[in-house]
């Protein structure tokens, strides 16, 4: 019975070029993550300004995602994706003229709109291309592009910032994003007929209810991740670690190693065997990070956090896709990524206040409590489902 499903083709030409396009878009984005906080600081911005600059992008992405998800379900996946990547490219160009905090905030809003459209459309296209029997595995492989970008982008960005200036950082980001647009031209899809939504209310068409619980969990993870990526450069300065780019590199490597295993485990056993171990590994990583005082300590923290994040993120996304009807995958992916973006934004703003009141080490220790909340929330859900006699990959809460 399972033999034909195991032979379903995953690695098609279009899937490979989709990964390449996702890689170039993500590299262009990731280069800015560790460098923008320093850029804001050079323009007399404080920790709150850094949190706002990081957070406003994700707020813009959250606001646009429901509309882009609905548009992708009705107008076509590829055209919506191309629009999102093109807006990201325009934002890279606009950054060259941003020299004050208000102007940087404006460009971040534009970038957030493009990023919100592009990332949800990438996820929707990937979910359409991946065979259902290999969804956990396929989404895990698709995430490799983001992992590579997460390793290379910050490393390249910090290197360019140290050796040259922010102009070099922006130039590299713009070229990478433009290459993504060219890769999209090589993706061939069947003619898109569009889906007809049976939902009567606007909110029901924009937000996919079946994806809400996994999205809440992803939002909690986003809070923690937002605190890490927003302030790790400043944390390194605080504790005397010169190149925190090693955190992103080791984090990506460990995530790369765990994804095939966690994806296959998800496909065979379900989310219950992946999410709790992943949360425990992430919790260990954050606590180790809070006590890091050297590159070696930082690398150990990144190793554990990468294992946890690499297991949780693709499993939650595959869970979201399994629960949604094909005609609602655009809205489901938009809901999922909006929750993650909202978490990153909230983490940057909320934890920035904690850092200002104490320090970055204490901030990371406080953020580890969010992972405790993650595990408690998930366990309550499991208990509720067991009491109801159903732990299947259903389509509703």
C-alpha positions in Angstrom: 0.0 0.0 0.0 2.8 2.4 0.9 5.1 1.4 -2.0 3.7 3.6 -4.7 3.7 6.7 -2.4 7.4 6.1 -1.6 8.2 6.3 -5.3 6.6 9.7 -5.9 9.0 12.1 -7.5 10.2 15.0 -5.3 13.2 16.5 -7.1 11.8 18.0 -10.3 13.5 20.7 -12.3 10.9 23.4 -11.2 11.4 22.3 -7.5 15.1 22.8 -7.8 14.8 26.2 -9.4 12.3 27.2 -6.7 14.9 26.3 -4.1 17.5 28.4 -5.9 15.1 31.4 -6.2 14.3 31.0 -2.5 18.0 30.8 -1.7 18.9 34.1 -3.4 15.9 36.0 -1.9 16.8 34.7 1.5 20.5 35.6 1.2 19.5 39.1 0.2 17.3 39.3 3.4 19.7 37.5 5.8 22.6 39.8 5.0 20.8 42.7 6.5 19.8 40.9 9.8 23.0 41.3 11.7 24.2 44.5 9.9 21.1 46.7 10.2 21.3 47.0 14.1 24.9 48.3 13.7 23.7 50.6 10.9 21.0 52.0 13.2 23.4 52.4 16.0 25.8 54.4 13.7 22.8 56.7 13.1 22.4 57.4 16.8 19.7 54.8 17.3 19.3 53.0 20.6 18.1 49.4 21.5 14.5 50.4 21.1 15.2 51.9 17.7 16.8 48.7 16.6 13.8 46.7 17.8 11.5 49.0 15.9 13.5 48.8 12.7 13.5 45.0 12.9 9.9 44.9 14.1 8.3 47.2 11.5 9.3 44.9 8.7 7.6 42.0 10.2 4.5 44.1 11.0 4.2 45.1 7.4 4.7 41.4 6.4 2.0 40.3 8.8 -0.5 42.9 7.4 0.1 42.0 3.7 0.3 38.2 4.1 -3.5 37.4 4.4 -4.1 39.4 1.2 -1.2 37.9 -0.7 -2.2 34.4 0.4 -5.8 34.9 -0.8 -4.4 36.4 -4.1 -2.1 33.4 -4.6 -5.2 31.1 -4.3 -7.1 33.0 -6.9 -4.7 34.8 -9.3 -1.8 32.3 -9.4 1.2 31.4 -7.3 4.0 32.3 -9.6 2.8 35.9 -10.5 2.2 36.7 -6.8 5.7 35.4 -6.0 7.3 37.4 -8.7 5.6 40.6 -7.5 6.9 40.0 -3.9 10.5 39.3 -5.0 10.4 42.4 -7.2 9.3 44.6 -4.3 12.1 43.2 -2.2 14.5 44.2 -5.0 13.1 47.7 -5.0 13.6 48.0 -1.3 17.2 47.1 -1.7 17.6 50.0 -4.0 15.7 52.3 -1.6 18.1 51.4 1.2 20.9 53.3 -0.5 19.1 56.6 0.2 18.0 55.8 3.8 20.2 57.9 6.1 17.9 58.7 9.1 15.8 56.5 11.4 12.4 57.6 9.8 13.7 56.9 6.3 15.0 53.5 7.3 11.6 52.7 8.8 9.9 53.7 5.5 12.2 51.4 3.5 11.7 48.6 6.0 7.9 48.8 5.5 8.4 48.5 1.7 10.8 45.6 2.3 8.3 44.0 4.7 5.5 44.1 2.1 7.7 42.4 -0.5 9.1 39.9 2.1 5.6 39.0 3.3 4.3 38.3 -0.2 7.4 36.4 -1.4 7.9 34.1 1.6 4.3 32.9 1.8 4.2 32.4 -2.0 7.4 30.4 -1.9 5.9 28.2 0.8 2.7 27.7 -1.1 4.5 26.8 -4.3 6.6 24.3 -2.5 3.6 22.7 -0.8 2.0 22.3 -4.3 5.1 20.7 -5.7 5.9 18.3 -2.9 4.1 14.9 -3.0 1.7 14.4 -0.1 3.4 11.2 1.0 6.8 13.0 1.3 5.5 16.3 2.7 7.6 16.5 5.9 10.7 15.4 4.0 10.1 17.7 1.1 9.3 20.8 3.2 12.5 20.0 5.2 14.6 19.9 2.0 12.9 23.1 0.7 14.0 24.8 3.9 17.6 24.0 3.1 17.7 27.2 1.0 16.7 29.3 3.9 19.3 27.5 6.1 22.1 28.1 3.6 21.0 31.7 3.5 20.9 31.9 7.2 24.5 30.6 7.4 26.0 32.6 4.5 24.0 35.8 4.6 24.9 37.0 8.1 28.5 35.8 7.6 28.8 37.7 4.3 27.0 40.7 5.7 29.3 41.1 8.7 32.3 40.5 6.6 31.3 43.2 4.1 30.4 45.6 6.9 33.8 45.1 8.5 35.9 45.2 5.4 34.0 47.9 3.4 30.8 49.7 4.5 27.0 49.3 4.4 27.0 50.2 0.6 28.8 47.0 -0.1 26.2 45.1 2.0 23.3 46.6 0.1 24.9 46.0 -3.3 25.4 42.3 -2.5 21.8 42.1 -1.3 20.4 43.8 -4.4 22.3 41.5 -6.8 21.2 38.4 -4.8 17.6 39.4 -5.0 17.8 40.2 -8.7 19.2 36.7 -9.3 16.1 35.3 -7.6 14.0 37.0 -10.2 15.9 35.4 -13.0 15.6 31.9 -11.4 11.8 32.3 -11.2 11.7 32.5 -15.0 12.9 28.9 -15.2 10.1 27.5 -13.1 7.4 25.9 -15.2 4.0 25.2 -13.7 0.7 23.8 -15.1 -1.8 26.4 -16.2 -3.3 27.9 -13.1 -7.1 27.9 -13.1 -7.6 29.4 -9.7 -9.7 28.2 -6.8 -13.1 29.4 -5.9 -13.4 30.1 -2.2 -16.6 28.9 -0.5 -16.1 31.2 2.5 -18.6 34.0 2.7 -16.7 36.3 5.1 -13.6 38.3 4.2 -11.8 37.2 7.3 -12.5 33.5 6.5 -11.0 34.0 3.1 -7.9 35.7 4.4 -7.1 33.5 7.4 -7.1 29.7 7.3 -8.6 28.5 10.6 -7.2 25.0 10.3 -3.7 26.3 10.6 -4.2 28.5 13.7 -2.9 26.2 16.4 0.4 25.2 14.6 0.8 28.9 13.7 0.4 29.9 17.4 3.3 27.5 18.2 5.3 29.0 15.3 4.6 32.5 16.7 6.0 31.5 20.1 9.1 30.2 18.4 9.3 33.4 16.5 9.4 35.4 19.7 12.6 33.6 20.7 14.2 33.8 17.3 13.4 37.5 17.0 15.3 38.1 20.2 18.3 36.2 18.9 18.6 37.7 15.4 17.8 41.2 16.5 20.4 41.6 19.2 23.0 38.9 18.8 25.5 41.4 17.2 25.1 43.8 20.1 25.2 40.8 22.6 28.6 39.9 21.0 29.9 43.4 21.6 28.6 43.2 25.2 30.4 40.0 26.1 33.5 40.4 23.8 32.7 38.0 21.0 34.0 39.6 17.8 32.3 37.6 15.0 28.8 36.4 16.0 28.4 35.2 12.4 29.6 31.9 13.7 26.3 31.5 15.5 24.4 31.7 12.2 26.8 29.3 10.4 26.7 26.6 13.1 23.0 27.0 13.6 22.5 26.4 9.8 24.7 23.4 9.8 22.9 21.7 12.7 19.5 22.5 11.2 20.7 21.1 7.9 21.7 17.8 9.6 18.4 17.4 11.5 15.9 18.2 8.8 16.0 15.0 6.8 15.6 12.9 9.9 12.9 15.0 11.5 11.0 15.3 8.2 10.9 11.5 7.7 10.0 11.1 11.4 7.1 13.5 10.9 5.9 11.6 7.8 6.0 8.3 9.6 5.0 9.1 13.2 3.5 12.6 13.2 4.3 15.9 15.0 4.2 14.5 18.5 7.6 12.8 18.0 9.3 15.9 16.7 8.0 19.0 18.4 8.8 18.3 22.1 12.4 17.1 21.5 12.9 20.1 19.2 11.6 22.5 21.9 13.9 21.0 24.5 16.9 21.3 22.2 16.0 25.0 21.4 15.6 25.7 25.1 19.1 24.3 25.8 20.5 26.4 23.0 19.0 29.7 24.3 20.3 29.0 27.8 23.7 28.2 26.6 23.7 31.4 24.5 22.8 33.5 27.5 26.0 32.3 29.2 28.3 32.5 26.2 31.5 34.5 26.6 33.6 33.0 23.7 33.1 31.8 20.1 33.3 28.2 21.3 30.5 28.8 23.8 28.5 30.6 21.1 29.0 27.6 18.7 27.7 25.1 21.2 24.6 27.3 21.7 24.1 27.5 18.0 24.4 23.7 17.6 21.6 23.0 20.0 19.3 25.8 18.9 19.8 24.8 15.2 18.9 21.2 16.0 15.7 22.4 17.7 14.7 25.0 15.2 15.5 22.7 12.3 13.2 20.1 13.7 10.3 22.3 14.7 9.9 24.8 11.8 9.4 22.4 8.8 7.3 20.0 10.9 4.9 22.8 11.9 4.7 24.0 8.3 4.1 20.4 7.0 1.4 20.1 9.7 -0.2 23.3 8.5 -0.3 22.1 4.9 -1.7 18.7 5.9 -4.6 20.3 7.7 -5.5 22.7 4.8 -7.4 21.9 1.6 -5.4 22.4 -1.6 -7.6 25.5 -2.4 -6.6 27.0 1.0 -2.8 26.4 0.9 -2.1 30.0 0.1 -4.1 31.3 3.0 -2.7 28.6 5.3 0.9 29.4 4.4 0.1 33.1 4.9 -1.4 32.5 8.3 1.6 30.4 9.3 4.3 32.8 8.2 2.3 35.8 9.6 2.4 34.1 13.0 6.2 33.6 12.7 6.7 37.2 11.5 4.5 38.6 14.3 6.6 36.5 16.8 9.8 38.0 15.4 8.4 41.5 15.6 7.1 41.0 19.1 10.3 39.4 20.2 12.4 42.3 18.9 10.3 44.9 20.5 9.5 43.1 23.8 12.9 41.7 24.4 14.6 44.9 23.4 12.9 46.5 26.4 14.2 43.7 28.6 17.7 44.2 27.3 17.5 48.0 27.9 16.4 47.4 31.5 19.0 44.7 32.3 21.4 43.3 29.7 21.4 41.0 26.7 22.4 37.9 28.7 19.4 38.3 31.0 17.2 39.0 28.0 18.1 35.6 26.5 17.4 33.8 29.8 14.0 35.5 29.9 13.3 34.4 26.3 13.9 30.8 27.3 10.7 30.9 29.3 8.8 31.3 26.0 9.9 27.8 25.0 8.6 26.5 28.3 5.2 28.1 27.4 5.6 26.5 23.9 5.9 23.0 25.5 3.1 23.5 28.0 0.7 24.8 25.2 1.5 21.8 23.0 1.1 19.3 25.9 -2.3 20.8 26.8 -3.3 20.4 23.1 -2.2 16.8 23.0 -4.1 16.1 26.2 -7.2 17.7 24.7 -7.0 15.7 21.5 -6.4 12.5 23.4 -9.4 13.1 25.6 -11.4 13.6 22.4 -10.0 10.4 21.0 -8.3 12.0 17.9 -4.7 12.7 17.3 -4.9 12.4 13.5 -3.8 15.1 11.1 -7.3 16.6 11.0 -8.4 19.7 9.2 -9.7 21.6 12.1 -9.0 22.4 15.7 
